[in-house]
Amino acid sequence: MNLDEINDIPDILMEFLEYHSTVRGHSDRTVAAYYLDLKILLRYLKRRRHLVDPKTPFNEIDITDVDLDFLKAIRIEELYRYQSFSPEMQNSNHALSAASRCRRTSSVKSFFNYLTAKRHLLETNVCQELDMPRRPASLPRYLEEAECERLLAACDGPFGLRDYCILMLFMSCGLRISELVSLNTTDIYEDHLRVIGKGNKERVVYFGDGCREAIDDYLMVRNDEKIDEKDKNALFISRQNTRMGVRAVQKMVEKKLLAAGLDASRYSPHKLRHTAATLMLKNGVDTRALQEVLGHSNLNTTQIYTHLDNASLHEAAMANPIGRKKKSETE
């Protein structure tokens, strides 16, 4: 995201975005989410306070004049209403998902924390008591081991070795798609990868012999001579001889899922990351170690996988001696 090209937000919001981009080192995707969420907030508030002509299209509401007095006047009830507001809702049945409401609230909290704790421009943080929307808990989908083998077997054609290597890294190392497409050949070591995760945090991810073999086989056919100069170091190369992007990897995974007879609408590169996490957990990996492998900053994020291993839950229940006693044995 090029912040230099943005001219439709107030200076204080631009300073906030620059802080997260440069000081905090957040990704373009994160900064773009802050930009969109907070732009919608300020436009929503101007319309709600009748500060613009009601006929003005929502996306044309000018917010460049928003100042500290405007922000000081924001009340918590306005923020609760904003949590579920969507410009599209005004003319349709469109509703925000729980994930979108949580992300939006997180953006607002971060902005006001910056204004109070970092810049000390506001004395009171209106978000101090702002609750996050409830997000329904759901267990992530994942492939069983046999399905992983079917998916790998579907890799053929001129890019078969590349695609096989990508799928191996997803399902054995649990990489995020953004981490995979940013890999360079210099990030590959004898038995591990150097991965740059969220917030530009670097971590080491180890891999097994099968993954090492997949990497070596792919590197044998990776044609350096045809690759664009700017992408010479990129590990995974597209048909256009440039670094593979997120969309290209998503399309490849979808194609291989279909070829393997799997439901492409139920799985994605991120579900392959869930697959790696679940298979590790099922095979005895400690939750703390899994947290390090996946690059989770919070153990709570990792612990969702502990609910997936039904075999372990069954084993735990059977280990309780009281649960094994029949009524006749207690009389």
C-alpha positions as CSV (number, residue, x, y, z in Angstrom):
1,M,0.0,0.0,0.0
2,N,1.5,3.3,-1.1
3,L,0.7,5.9,1.6
4,D,2.1,8.7,-0.6
5,E,-0.9,8.3,-2.9
6,I,-3.6,8.7,-0.2
7,N,-5.1,12.2,0.0
8,D,-8.7,11.5,1.3
9,I,-8.1,11.2,5.0
10,P,-7.2,13.7,7.8
11,D,-3.6,14.2,8.8
12,I,-4.0,12.5,12.2
13,L,-5.2,9.3,10.5
14,M,-2.3,9.4,8.0
15,E,0.1,9.7,10.9
16,F,-1.5,6.6,12.5
17,L,-1.0,4.6,9.3
18,E,2.6,5.8,8.9
19,Y,3.3,4.7,12.5
20,H,2.0,1.2,11.9
21,S,3.8,1.0,8.5
22,T,7.2,2.2,9.6
23,V,7.5,2.0,13.4
24,R,5.5,-1.2,14.0
25,G,6.5,-2.7,10.6
26,H,3.0,-4.0,9.9
27,S,2.2,-5.5,6.5
28,D,0.6,-3.5,3.7
29,R,-2.5,-5.7,4.2
30,T,-2.8,-4.7,7.8
31,V,-2.3,-1.0,7.1
32,A,-4.9,-1.1,4.3
33,A,-7.4,-2.7,6.7
34,Y,-6.9,0.1,9.2
35,Y,-7.2,2.7,6.4
36,L,-10.6,1.3,5.1
37,D,-12.1,0.6,8.6
38,L,-11.3,4.0,10.0
39,K,-12.3,5.9,6.8
40,I,-15.7,4.2,7.1
41,L,-15.9,5.1,10.8
42,L,-15.3,8.8,10.1
43,R,-17.7,9.0,7.2
44,Y,-20.3,7.1,9.3
45,L,-20.0,9.6,12.1
46,K,-20.2,12.6,9.8
47,R,-23.4,11.3,8.3
48,R,-24.9,10.3,11.7
49,R,-24.2,13.8,13.1
50,H,-25.8,15.4,10.0
51,L,-22.6,17.1,9.0
52,V,-23.0,16.3,5.3
53,D,-25.8,16.6,2.8
54,P,-27.9,13.4,3.1
55,K,-27.9,13.0,-0.6
56,T,-24.1,12.8,-0.7
57,P,-23.0,9.3,-1.7
58,F,-21.3,7.6,1.3
59,N,-18.0,7.0,-0.5
60,E,-17.8,10.7,-1.4
61,I,-18.2,12.1,2.1
62,D,-15.2,14.3,2.8
63,I,-13.4,13.5,6.0
64,T,-10.2,15.5,5.5
65,D,-11.5,18.2,7.9
66,V,-11.8,15.8,10.8
67,D,-9.9,17.2,13.8
68,L,-9.2,16.4,17.5
69,D,-12.4,18.1,18.6
70,F,-14.4,15.8,16.3
71,L,-12.6,12.7,17.7
72,K,-13.0,13.9,21.4
73,A,-16.8,14.0,20.8
74,I,-17.0,10.3,19.8
75,R,-19.2,8.4,22.3
76,I,-19.0,4.7,23.0
77,E,-22.6,4.1,21.8
78,E,-21.6,5.4,18.4
79,L,-18.8,2.9,18.2
80,Y,-21.2,0.0,19.1
81,R,-23.5,1.1,16.3
82,Y,-20.5,1.3,14.0
83,Q,-19.4,-2.2,14.7
84,S,-22.2,-3.7,12.6
85,F,-22.7,-0.7,10.2
86,S,-22.0,-1.3,6.5
87,P,-22.6,1.3,3.7
88,E,-24.2,-1.5,1.6
89,M,-26.8,-2.2,4.4
90,Q,-28.6,0.9,3.5
91,N,-30.0,-0.5,0.2
92,S,-29.8,-4.3,0.8
93,N,-29.8,-7.1,3.3
94,H,-26.0,-7.1,3.4
95,A,-24.6,-7.7,6.9
96,L,-21.1,-7.8,8.2
97,S,-19.7,-11.1,9.3
98,A,-18.5,-11.6,12.9
99,A,-14.9,-11.7,11.7
100,S,-15.4,-8.3,9.9
101,R,-17.0,-6.8,13.0
102,C,-14.1,-8.0,15.2
103,R,-11.5,-6.7,12.8
104,R,-13.2,-3.3,12.6
105,T,-13.4,-3.0,16.3
106,S,-9.7,-3.9,16.6
107,S,-8.9,-1.1,14.1
108,V,-10.8,1.5,16.2
109,K,-9.2,0.3,19.5
110,S,-5.8,0.5,17.9
111,F,-6.4,4.1,16.6
112,F,-7.6,5.4,20.0
113,N,-4.8,3.7,21.8
114,Y,-2.4,5.5,19.5
115,L,-4.2,8.9,20.2
116,T,-4.1,8.4,23.9
117,A,-1.1,6.2,24.9
118,K,1.3,7.1,22.0
119,R,0.6,10.7,21.0
120,H,-1.2,11.8,24.2
121,L,-3.6,13.9,22.1
122,L,-6.6,12.7,24.0
123,E,-6.9,12.4,27.8
124,T,-9.6,9.7,27.7
125,N,-9.7,6.6,25.6
126,V,-13.4,6.1,24.6
127,C,-12.5,2.5,23.6
128,Q,-11.3,1.6,27.1
129,E,-14.7,-0.1,27.8
130,L,-15.5,-1.1,24.2
131,D,-16.2,-4.8,24.1
132,M,-15.2,-6.9,21.1
133,P,-18.2,-8.5,19.2
134,R,-18.8,-12.1,20.1
135,R,-17.3,-14.3,17.4
136,P,-18.9,-17.8,17.1
137,A,-16.3,-20.5,17.7
138,S,-15.7,-22.8,14.8
139,L,-13.3,-25.6,14.3
140,P,-11.0,-25.2,11.3
141,R,-11.3,-27.7,8.5
142,Y,-8.3,-29.9,7.6
143,L,-7.4,-32.8,5.4
144,E,-6.8,-36.3,6.7
145,E,-3.5,-37.9,5.9
146,A,-4.9,-40.0,3.1
147,E,-6.4,-36.9,1.5
148,C,-3.0,-35.1,1.7
149,E,-1.5,-38.0,-0.2
150,R,-4.2,-37.7,-2.9
151,L,-3.6,-34.0,-3.2
152,L,0.2,-34.5,-3.6
153,A,-0.4,-37.2,-6.2
154,A,-2.4,-34.7,-8.3
155,C,0.7,-32.7,-9.0
156,D,1.7,-33.3,-12.6
157,G,2.5,-31.4,-15.8
158,P,5.3,-28.9,-16.5
159,F,4.9,-27.2,-13.1
160,G,4.3,-30.4,-11.1
161,L,7.5,-30.3,-9.1
162,R,6.9,-26.7,-8.1
163,D,3.3,-27.3,-7.1
164,Y,4.2,-30.5,-5.2
165,C,6.9,-28.5,-3.3
166,I,4.4,-25.7,-2.5
167,L,1.8,-28.2,-1.2
168,M,4.5,-29.9,0.9
169,L,5.5,-26.7,2.5
170,F,1.9,-25.9,3.3
171,M,1.0,-29.3,4.8
172,S,4.3,-30.1,6.5
173,C,5.4,-26.6,7.7
174,G,2.1,-24.9,8.2
175,L,3.1,-21.7,6.4
176,R,0.8,-18.8,5.8
177,I,0.3,-18.1,2.1
178,S,1.9,-14.6,2.5
179,E,4.9,-16.3,4.1
180,L,5.2,-18.8,1.3
181,V,5.1,-16.4,-1.6
182,S,7.7,-14.2,0.0
183,L,10.2,-17.0,0.4
184,N,13.6,-16.5,-1.4
185,T,16.1,-19.2,-2.4
186,T,18.4,-17.8,0.3
187,D,15.8,-18.6,3.0
188,I,16.3,-22.4,2.4
189,Y,18.8,-24.2,4.6
190,E,19.7,-27.8,5.1
191,D,16.8,-28.8,7.4
192,H,14.9,-25.5,7.9
193,L,13.3,-22.4,6.5
194,R,13.8,-18.7,7.4
195,V,10.3,-17.3,7.5
196,I,9.1,-13.7,7.8
197,G,5.7,-13.8,9.5
198,K,3.2,-11.2,10.7
199,G,4.7,-8.0,11.9
200,N,7.9,-8.8,10.1
201,K,8.8,-11.3,12.8
202,E,11.4,-13.8,11.8
203,R,11.2,-17.5,12.8
204,V,12.8,-20.8,11.9
205,V,10.6,-23.6,10.6
206,Y,12.1,-27.1,10.4
207,F,11.1,-29.7,7.8
208,G,11.6,-33.4,7.2
209,D,13.3,-35.5,4.5
210,G,10.3,-35.6,2.2
211,C,10.1,-31.8,2.2
212,R,13.9,-31.5,1.6
213,E,13.5,-33.9,-1.4
214,A,10.6,-31.8,-2.8
215,I,12.6,-28.6,-2.5
216,D,15.7,-30.2,-4.2
217,D,13.6,-31.7,-7.0
218,Y,12.0,-28.3,-7.7
219,L,15.3,-26.4,-7.6
220,M,16.7,-28.8,-10.2
221,V,14.1,-27.6,-12.8
222,R,13.8,-23.9,-11.7
223,N,15.3,-22.1,-14.7
224,D,17.3,-19.1,-13.4
225,E,18.0,-17.8,-16.9
226,K,14.3,-17.0,-17.7
227,I,13.4,-15.3,-14.4
228,D,12.9,-11.5,-14.4
229,E,15.8,-9.7,-12.9
230,K,13.7,-8.2,-10.1
231,D,12.6,-11.7,-9.0
232,K,15.9,-13.6,-9.3
233,N,15.8,-14.6,-5.6
234,A,12.2,-15.6,-5.5
235,L,11.7,-19.3,-4.6
236,F,8.5,-19.9,-6.4
237,I,8.2,-18.7,-10.0
238,S,5.0,-18.2,-12.1
239,R,4.4,-19.1,-15.7
240,Q,5.3,-15.5,-16.5
241,N,8.8,-16.1,-14.9
242,T,8.0,-13.7,-12.0
243,R,7.5,-14.3,-8.3
244,M,4.3,-16.2,-7.7
245,G,1.6,-14.1,-6.0
246,V,-1.1,-15.0,-3.5
247,R,-3.8,-15.3,-6.2
248,A,-1.7,-17.6,-8.4
249,V,-1.0,-19.9,-5.5
250,Q,-4.7,-19.9,-4.5
251,K,-5.7,-20.9,-8.1
252,M,-3.1,-23.6,-8.2
253,V,-4.3,-25.1,-4.9
254,E,-7.9,-25.0,-6.1
255,K,-7.0,-26.7,-9.3
256,K,-5.1,-29.5,-7.5
257,L,-7.9,-30.0,-5.0
258,L,-10.4,-30.6,-7.9
259,A,-7.9,-32.9,-9.6
260,A,-7.6,-34.9,-6.4
261,G,-11.4,-35.3,-6.1
262,L,-11.6,-33.0,-3.1
263,D,-14.1,-30.2,-2.5
264,A,-12.3,-27.0,-3.5
265,S,-15.0,-24.9,-1.9
266,R,-14.2,-26.3,1.5
267,Y,-10.4,-26.0,1.4
268,S,-7.8,-23.3,0.7
269,P,-4.1,-22.6,1.3
270,H,-5.1,-21.6,4.9
271,K,-6.9,-24.9,5.4
272,L,-3.7,-26.7,4.4
273,R,-2.0,-24.7,7.2
274,H,-4.7,-26.0,9.5
275,T,-3.9,-29.5,8.2
276,A,-0.3,-29.2,9.1
277,A,-1.1,-28.0,12.6
278,T,-3.6,-30.8,13.2
279,L,-1.4,-33.5,12.0
280,M,1.5,-32.2,14.2
281,L,-0.8,-32.2,17.2
282,K,-2.2,-35.6,16.5
283,N,1.4,-37.0,16.3
284,G,2.5,-35.7,19.7
285,V,3.7,-32.1,19.1
286,D,3.3,-29.9,22.2
287,T,1.0,-26.9,22.0
288,R,3.8,-24.5,22.9
289,A,6.0,-25.9,20.2
290,L,3.1,-25.7,17.7
291,Q,2.7,-22.1,18.6
292,E,6.3,-21.4,17.6
293,V,6.0,-23.4,14.4
294,L,2.9,-21.5,13.3
295,G,4.2,-18.1,14.4
296,H,1.3,-17.4,16.7
297,S,1.9,-14.5,19.1
298,N,-0.9,-15.7,21.4
299,L,-1.2,-19.3,22.7
300,N,-5.0,-18.9,22.6
301,T,-4.8,-18.9,18.8
302,T,-3.0,-22.2,18.8
303,Q,-5.2,-23.9,21.3
304,I,-8.1,-24.2,18.9
305,Y,-6.3,-27.1,17.4
306,T,-6.4,-29.0,20.7
307,H,-10.2,-29.5,20.1
308,L,-9.6,-31.3,16.8
309,D,-8.0,-34.5,17.9
310,N,-11.1,-36.6,18.8
311,A,-8.9,-39.7,19.2
312,S,-7.0,-38.0,22.0
313,L,-10.2,-36.9,23.6
314,H,-11.5,-40.4,23.5
315,E,-8.3,-41.8,24.9
316,A,-8.5,-39.3,27.8
317,A,-12.0,-40.2,28.6
318,M,-11.1,-43.9,28.6
319,A,-8.2,-43.3,30.9
320,N,-10.5,-42.2,33.7
321,P,-11.1,-45.2,35.9
322,I,-14.5,-44.0,37.1
323,G,-15.8,-43.8,33.6
324,R,-14.9,-47.5,33.1
325,K,-16.8,-48.7,36.1
326,K,-20.2,-50.4,35.3
327,K,-23.1,-50.1,37.7
328,S,-22.8,-53.8,38.7
329,E,-19.3,-53.1,39.9
330,T,-20.4,-50.4,42.3
331,E,-23.2,-52.3,44.0
